[in-house]
């Protein structure tokens, strides 16, 4: 059955209100996760390792999984953006082999890209977790 425009808008608004509620409830755990993704071992070291072709950059996949899991949990019944899902999926399940260094950029850039996109959305979740009582029609430009 196809929903009317009004029904779709009500459904969207209900989901947005629940998202805001869940963001407020999970703000501290999201802040903790973001802090770990910004610390030396969660950010500086693995990005540095990328430029030295170290297998340690692959550890970013665990951070990416943790972030995506936390974001999905905010509104589990809502599908995640399909582009974001593709970027994340392309960057997960990668492993270091003897041939990885021969094709470093093609094999490892998706790992970084997935992490950066996940980290961006985590940053936005933390930033806006307590800012709105009601869903805005558009996010404010700063």
C-alpha positions, 0 to 999 in steps of 0.5 A: 500500500502506497502512503500518502504524502501526509502519511510519509511526512508523519512517518519521517517526523516520527523517525526524526523525533526518535533519532533526536531522542536517541542522540540525546540518550547516547550522547556520552557514549558517542562522545567517548567513541569519537574521543577514541577515534580522535586519539593518537592510536585511533587516528594519528597513528593509523593515518601515518601508517598509511603513508608508510605502507604498514598493515596497522592501517587495517586496524581502522576497520574495527573503528569503522565497524564500531562507529557504524554499529553505534550509528545504526543503533540510533535508529535501527529500523531505518535503513542507512544511506545507500552511498554511505553503506557502499563506501563502508562496505568497500572499506571493510573486510580488507586484509593485508597480504604479501601483494597488498603493497604492490597495489597499496592505494587501490586496496587501502584507500577504501579502508581510509575512506570508510573510516573518514565517512563514518567518523564524519557522521559520528562527529555530526551526531555528537555535534547535533545531539543536544542542539535541537528539541524539534527536527529542523527543516534544514541544518543551520549553516555556520 
